[in-house]
């Protein structure tokens, strides 16, 4: 493995660890909003063939749906 690949892998792993630790004190509603936005972004990208507008639109719609689902949990 070349040095560039090793450094890239280390940076990716570090980013993943720090990103996951940032979500540790989120409320359930915030977590549901983020999950909805992520799932919506993926779905929007798939449905529009990778269009940036479709990805962003899907993330927005998914985030709103996730937020509303989180509101009704108890």
BELJOPE-V560907 format. One record per residue. N is the residue number from 1. RES is the residue in one letter. SS is DSSP state (H for helix, E for strand, L for the rest). PHI is phi in whole degrees, 0 to 359 (* if undefined). Layout:
((N/RES/SS/PHI) (N/RES/SS/PHI))
This chain:
((1/X/L/*) (2/X/L/283) (3/X/H/299) (4/X/H/297) (5/X/H/293) (6/X/H/295) (7/X/H/294) (8/X/H/298) (9/X/H/296) (10/X/H/296) (11/X/H/295) (12/X/H/298) (13/X/H/296) (14/X/H/296) (15/X/H/297) (16/X/H/297) (17/X/H/296) (18/X/H/293) (19/X/H/295) (20/X/H/289) (21/X/H/290) (22/X/H/291) (23/X/L/267) (24/X/L/292) (25/X/L/246) (26/X/L/279) (27/X/L/285) (28/X/H/300) (29/X/H/293) (30/X/H/296) (31/X/H/297) (32/X/H/296) (33/X/H/296) (34/X/H/295) (35/X/H/296) (36/X/H/298) (37/X/H/295) (38/X/H/295) (39/X/H/294) (40/X/H/294) (41/X/H/296) (42/X/H/295) (43/X/H/297) (44/X/H/297) (45/X/H/293) (46/X/H/294) (47/X/H/291) (48/X/L/254) (49/X/L/71) (50/X/L/91) (51/X/L/295) (52/X/H/295) (53/X/H/296) (54/X/H/295) (55/X/H/294) (56/X/H/294) (57/X/H/299) (58/X/H/296) (59/X/H/295) (60/X/H/295) (61/X/H/297) (62/X/H/296) (63/X/H/295) (64/X/H/295) (65/X/H/296) (66/X/H/299) (67/X/H/295) (68/X/H/288) (69/X/H/295) (70/X/H/295) (71/X/H/292) (72/X/L/269) (73/X/L/280) (74/X/L/186))
